[in-house]
Amino acid sequence: MKQTISVIIITKNEAHDIRDCLASVVWADEIIVLDSGSTDDTLNIAREFTQKVYTSTDWQGFGIQKNRALAYASKDWVLSLDADERVDKALQNEITQVLQSPSLDVYFMPRLSSFCGRFIHHSGWRPDYVARLFKRGSAQFSNHLVHERLTFNSSTGYLKQSLLHLSYKNLDEVLDKMQRYAMLGAAELHARNKRTSLPGAVLHGTWAFIRTYIVKLGFLDGVQGFMLAVNNAETTYYKYLQLYFLSKSSHNL
């Protein structure tokens, strides 16, 4: 018997993305949007697609916020999406087929991400398997501030069709995310009592470029591959530089 499915999405000021995301999952049995205090038109757009729109402004990180959204889900299965992700017809058909008679509890799917207008097939971004489809009650999200992941002790499988990820649409978004991810990453490392030095920050950033552009064949992704490698290097450098200053501040208290 076909299983029912809930889609969960967390948002904040996603008016530029949320409509296309929601339109790609109108086939789901339930759509849940949990917002953390949008000041744009995100909530109005979300209510065009679902009545199950909630707000939780006590932000404690991506993992905790996604678990809050998960708590609202009521169907047999859950599909977790970000606002800049899309489920195309091919992936929809595969999910629908799997739910006709699911034999596993958690499914990974390959993610195809774009960077400044080009889908990236190398640079460590492909196939980028992510666990997003799971039987409700079989998994939950880790409590990481950023780069949260699904945690589970269940049987897993892999889908063939890709989840589309329209990330980093322009340089403004690249710079904005670089700063936010560097700050959040540093805070997370600091909370885990990690330490670094100024030379360490430089080495981490340099290795991030080499790994992305050479080891992970980023040069095959053209201009965007080079830009992505530089972005990874800068984000990593600033993350460890911020960690260095956080560690110095704590030591001086």
Protein Blocks (a to p, Z undefined) as FASTA:
>chain_A
ZZddddddddehillmmmmmmmmmmmpmbdcdddehiablmlmmmmmmocbdcddfbdgb
jklmmmmmmmmpcbfbdcdddfkbccdfklmmmmmmmmmopcbfbdcddddddeehiacf
eeolagoiacfbdcehiaccdfbfbhpacdddddddddfbdcdddehkbfklmmmmmmmm
mmmmmmmmmmnopacdfklmmmmmmmmmmmmmmmnommmnojmlmmmmmmmmmmmmmmmm
mmmmmmmmmmmZZ
